[in-house]
Amino acid sequence: MSMFPKMSAPKLLVTAALLPLSACISFSAKPPPVLLTISSASVLPVGQVQDSSKSATITIQVPVVSQALATTRVPVQASDTAIAYVAKAQWVEQPARLFARLLSDTVGAKTGRVVLSSAQSFADPGARLSGELRSFGVDATTKEAVVTYDASLTRGSASVVEKRRFEVRVAVAAVEAGAVGIGLNQAANQVAGEVADWVGR
């Protein structure tokens, strides 16, 4: 007599069919081979003290984005009506926050203004910079990294709003993670530098 309980034929077939699936199903997120970020070419020296009683202030808001950029993936404009994403690459965080941090570093370093956080700006926000990040990805038709920022600036307590579009295109060798990361970092820094020049005017 067998020591093991008998298994009916249908149950045995179902169990056998499920076994191969264990090799191809994963219930945890697989990390991408490459995580991309951007770094500012203009930063304040370590240890430098900024004083809002002696310097002008500015509050820089995280830009709004379309659904295509509300992700950590890197968009590729394949045609006028089609968007894909760079294979095996993603940002360490959403590009709107990366770009806002880059703007803060660059504006603070190049203009001497004290950049305030949202919490610090309640009493006196100073100048206010907001906008929409329209492009932060790759144009596959021209093989270029593209950063487009529609900025809105209110200087001090004035009610007048200045608006300006900034766009920089940088050629990339290939639509792959390494080349795209370098190109977007360069384009984002150039846009941030132009915004800083405009703010500090």
The 8 nearest C-alpha neighbors of each residue, nearest first, counted from 0:
[[1, 2, 3, 4, 5, 6, 7, 8],
 [2, 0, 3, 4, 5, 6, 7, 11],
 [1, 3, 0, 4, 5, 6, 7, 11],
 [4, 2, 1, 5, 6, 0, 7, 11],
 [5, 3, 6, 2, 1, 7, 0, 11],
 [4, 6, 3, 7, 1, 2, 8, 11],
 [7, 5, 11, 4, 8, 10, 9, 3],
 [6, 8, 10, 9, 11, 5, 12, 4],
 [7, 9, 11, 10, 12, 6, 13, 5],
 [10, 8, 12, 11, 7, 13, 6, 14],
 [11, 9, 13, 12, 7, 8, 14, 6],
 [10, 12, 8, 14, 9, 13, 15, 7],
 [11, 13, 15, 9, 10, 14, 16, 8],
 [12, 14, 16, 10, 15, 11, 9, 17],
 [15, 13, 11, 17, 16, 12, 10, 18],
 [14, 16, 12, 18, 13, 17, 11, 19],
 [15, 17, 13, 14, 18, 12, 19, 20],
 [16, 18, 14, 15, 20, 19, 13, 21],
 [17, 19, 15, 20, 16, 21, 14, 22],
 [20, 18, 21, 17, 22, 16, 23, 15],
 [21, 19, 22, 23, 18, 17, 24, 16],
 [20, 22, 19, 24, 23, 18, 17, 25],
 [21, 23, 20, 19, 24, 18, 25, 17],
 [24, 22, 20, 21, 25, 19, 18, 26],
 [25, 23, 21, 22, 20, 26, 27, 19],
 [26, 24, 27, 23, 28, 21, 29, 22],
 [25, 27, 24, 28, 29, 23, 21, 22],
 [26, 28, 25, 29, 24, 30, 23, 31],
 [29, 27, 30, 26, 25, 31, 24, 32],
 [28, 30, 27, 31, 25, 26, 32, 87],
 [29, 31, 28, 32, 33, 34, 87, 27],
 [32, 30, 33, 87, 88, 29, 34, 89],
 [31, 33, 87, 30, 88, 34, 89, 29],
 [34, 32, 88, 31, 35, 87, 89, 176],
 [35, 33, 89, 90, 91, 88, 31, 36],
 [36, 34, 90, 91, 89, 180, 33, 88],
 [35, 37, 90, 91, 38, 34, 180, 97],
 [38, 36, 184, 39, 97, 35, 101, 180],
 [39, 37, 40, 36, 101, 184, 188, 97],
 [38, 40, 41, 101, 188, 42, 104, 105],
 [39, 41, 38, 42, 188, 105, 104, 101],
 [42, 40, 105, 39, 108, 104, 43, 109],
 [43, 41, 108, 104, 105, 44, 39, 40],
 [42, 44, 108, 45, 47, 41, 107, 104],
 [45, 43, 47, 46, 42, 108, 48, 41],
 [46, 44, 47, 43, 42, 48, 108, 49],
 [45, 47, 44, 48, 43, 49, 42, 50],
 [48, 46, 45, 44, 49, 43, 50, 108],
 [47, 49, 46, 50, 45, 44, 43, 113],
 [50, 48, 113, 47, 51, 54, 111, 112],
 [51, 49, 52, 53, 54, 48, 113, 55],
 [50, 52, 54, 53, 113, 56, 55, 49],
 [53, 51, 50, 54, 55, 49, 56, 113],
 [52, 54, 51, 50, 55, 49, 56, 113],
 [55, 53, 51, 112, 52, 50, 56, 113],
 [56, 54, 112, 113, 51, 125, 57, 53],
 [55, 57, 113, 125, 112, 114, 126, 51],
 [56, 58, 126, 125, 114, 127, 115, 124],
 [57, 59, 127, 115, 124, 114, 128, 126],
 [60, 58, 128, 127, 129, 57, 103, 61],
 [59, 61, 129, 62, 128, 58, 99, 117],
 [60, 62, 99, 96, 95, 63, 59, 129],
 [63, 61, 131, 130, 132, 95, 60, 129],
 [62, 64, 131, 132, 130, 61, 95, 65],
 [65, 63, 132, 131, 68, 69, 133, 62],
 [64, 66, 67, 68, 69, 63, 133, 132],
 [65, 67, 69, 68, 64, 70, 63, 133],
 [66, 68, 65, 69, 74, 70, 64, 82],
 [69, 67, 70, 66, 65, 64, 94, 74],
 [70, 68, 66, 67, 64, 65, 93, 71],
 [71, 69, 68, 72, 93, 67, 66, 94],
 [70, 72, 93, 90, 89, 92, 73, 91],
 [71, 73, 89, 70, 90, 74, 84, 88],
 [72, 74, 84, 85, 136, 89, 71, 75],
 [75, 73, 84, 136, 83, 72, 137, 85],
 [74, 76, 137, 83, 84, 82, 77, 136],
 [77, 75, 82, 138, 78, 139, 137, 81],
 [76, 78, 139, 81, 82, 75, 83, 140],
 [79, 77, 81, 80, 76, 140, 82, 139],
 [78, 80, 81, 77, 76, 82, 140, 138],
 [79, 81, 78, 82, 77, 76, 83, 75],
 [82, 80, 78, 77, 79, 76, 83, 75],
 [81, 83, 76, 77, 75, 74, 80, 84],
 [82, 84, 75, 74, 77, 76, 81, 85],
 [85, 83, 74, 75, 73, 86, 72, 82],
 [86, 84, 73, 88, 175, 74, 75, 87],
 [85, 87, 88, 84, 175, 176, 73, 89],
 [88, 86, 31, 32, 33, 85, 89, 176],
 [89, 87, 33, 176, 86, 34, 31, 85],
 [88, 90, 72, 34, 71, 73, 35, 91],
 [91, 89, 35, 71, 92, 34, 36, 72],
 [90, 92, 34, 35, 36, 89, 71, 93],
 [93, 91, 90, 71, 94, 97, 96, 36],
 [92, 94, 71, 70, 95, 96, 90, 69],
 [95, 93, 97, 96, 98, 92, 71, 68],
 [96, 94, 98, 97, 93, 62, 61, 99],
 [97, 95, 99, 98, 94, 93, 61, 100],
 [98, 96, 94, 100, 95, 99, 101, 93],
 [97, 99, 101, 95, 96, 100, 94, 102],
 [100, 98, 96, 102, 61, 101, 97, 95],
 [101, 99, 103, 97, 102, 98, 96, 104],
 [100, 102, 98, 104, 99, 103, 39, 105],
 [101, 103, 99, 105, 191, 100, 104, 106],
 [104, 102, 100, 106, 101, 105, 107, 99],
 [105, 103, 101, 107, 42, 102, 106, 108],
 [104, 106, 41, 102, 108, 107, 103, 109],
 [107, 105, 195, 109, 103, 108, 110, 104],
 [106, 108, 112, 104, 111, 105, 110, 109],
 [107, 109, 43, 105, 42, 106, 111, 110],
 [110, 108, 106, 107, 105, 111, 195, 41],
 [111, 109, 199, 112, 106, 107, 108, 195],
 [112, 110, 107, 108, 109, 113, 54, 106],
 [113, 111, 55, 56, 107, 110, 54, 114],
 [112, 114, 56, 107, 51, 115, 57, 55],
 [115, 113, 57, 58, 56, 107, 112, 103],
 [116, 114, 58, 119, 120, 57, 113, 117],
 [115, 117, 119, 118, 120, 58, 114, 59],
 [116, 118, 120, 119, 115, 58, 121, 60],
 [117, 119, 116, 120, 121, 115, 122, 124],
 [120, 118, 116, 117, 115, 121, 122, 124],
 [119, 121, 124, 117, 123, 118, 122, 115],
 [122, 120, 123, 119, 124, 118, 117, 116],
 [123, 121, 120, 124, 119, 118, 125, 117],
 [124, 122, 120, 125, 121, 119, 56, 156],
 [123, 125, 120, 58, 121, 57, 126, 122],
 [126, 124, 155, 56, 57, 123, 127, 58],
 [125, 127, 154, 155, 57, 153, 58, 124],
 [126, 128, 58, 153, 57, 152, 59, 125],
 [129, 127, 152, 59, 151, 58, 60, 153],
 [130, 128, 60, 151, 150, 62, 59, 127],
 [129, 131, 150, 62, 149, 151, 63, 132],
 [130, 132, 63, 62, 149, 133, 148, 64],
 [131, 133, 148, 64, 62, 134, 147, 63],
 [132, 134, 147, 148, 131, 64, 135, 149],
 [135, 133, 147, 146, 132, 136, 145, 148],
 [136, 134, 146, 145, 147, 133, 132, 137],
 [135, 137, 74, 145, 144, 73, 75, 134],
 [136, 138, 144, 75, 143, 145, 139, 76],
 [137, 139, 76, 143, 140, 142, 141, 75],
 [140, 138, 142, 77, 141, 76, 137, 75],
 [139, 141, 138, 142, 77, 78, 76, 143],
 [140, 142, 139, 143, 138, 170, 137, 144],
 [143, 141, 139, 138, 171, 140, 170, 137],
 [144, 142, 170, 169, 138, 171, 141, 137],
 [143, 145, 137, 169, 183, 182, 168, 136],
 [146, 144, 168, 136, 137, 135, 167, 143],
 [145, 147, 135, 134, 167, 166, 186, 187],
 [148, 146, 166, 134, 133, 165, 132, 145],
 [149, 147, 132, 165, 133, 164, 131, 150],
 [148, 150, 164, 131, 130, 163, 165, 132],
 [149, 151, 130, 163, 162, 129, 148, 164],
 [152, 150, 162, 129, 130, 161, 128, 160],
 [153, 151, 128, 161, 160, 127, 154, 162],
 [154, 152, 160, 127, 126, 159, 155, 161],
 [153, 155, 126, 157, 152, 156, 127, 125],
 [156, 154, 126, 125, 157, 153, 127, 124],
 [155, 157, 154, 158, 125, 126, 153, 124],
 [158, 156, 159, 155, 154, 153, 160, 126],
 [157, 159, 160, 156, 153, 154, 155, 161],
 [158, 160, 157, 153, 161, 154, 152, 156],
 [161, 159, 153, 152, 158, 151, 162, 154],
 [160, 162, 152, 151, 153, 159, 163, 150],
 [163, 161, 151, 150, 152, 160, 164, 149],
 [162, 164, 150, 149, 165, 151, 161, 148],
 [165, 163, 149, 148, 150, 166, 162, 147],
 [166, 164, 148, 147, 190, 149, 163, 167],
 [165, 167, 147, 146, 148, 190, 164, 168],
 [166, 168, 186, 146, 145, 190, 169, 147],
 [169, 167, 145, 144, 143, 186, 170, 146],
 [168, 170, 144, 143, 182, 186, 171, 167],
 [169, 171, 143, 142, 144, 168, 172, 182],
 [172, 170, 143, 173, 142, 178, 182, 179],
 [171, 173, 178, 170, 174, 142, 179, 175],
 [174, 172, 171, 175, 178, 142, 179, 176],
 [173, 175, 179, 178, 85, 176, 142, 171],
 [176, 174, 173, 178, 177, 179, 85, 86],
 [175, 177, 179, 88, 178, 180, 85, 174],
 [178, 176, 180, 179, 175, 181, 33, 35],
 [179, 177, 181, 180, 176, 171, 175, 173],
 [178, 180, 182, 176, 181, 177, 175, 183],
 [181, 179, 177, 183, 178, 182, 176, 184],
 [182, 180, 184, 178, 179, 183, 185, 177],
 [183, 181, 179, 185, 144, 184, 180, 169],
 [182, 184, 186, 180, 185, 144, 181, 187],
 [183, 185, 37, 181, 187, 182, 186, 180],
 [184, 186, 182, 188, 183, 187, 189, 181],
 [187, 185, 183, 189, 167, 188, 184, 146],
 [186, 188, 190, 184, 189, 185, 183, 146],
 [189, 187, 191, 185, 190, 186, 192, 184],
 [188, 190, 192, 186, 191, 187, 185, 193],
 [189, 191, 187, 193, 192, 188, 194, 165],
 [192, 190, 188, 194, 102, 189, 193, 187],
 [193, 191, 195, 189, 190, 194, 188, 196],
 [192, 194, 196, 190, 195, 191, 197, 189],
 [193, 195, 191, 197, 192, 196, 198, 190],
 [194, 196, 106, 198, 192, 197, 193, 199],
 [197, 195, 193, 199, 194, 198, 200, 192],
 [196, 198, 194, 200, 195, 199, 193, 192],
 [199, 197, 195, 196, 200, 194, 110, 106],
 [200, 198, 196, 110, 197, 195, 109, 106],
 [199, 197, 198, 196, 195, 110, 194, 154]]
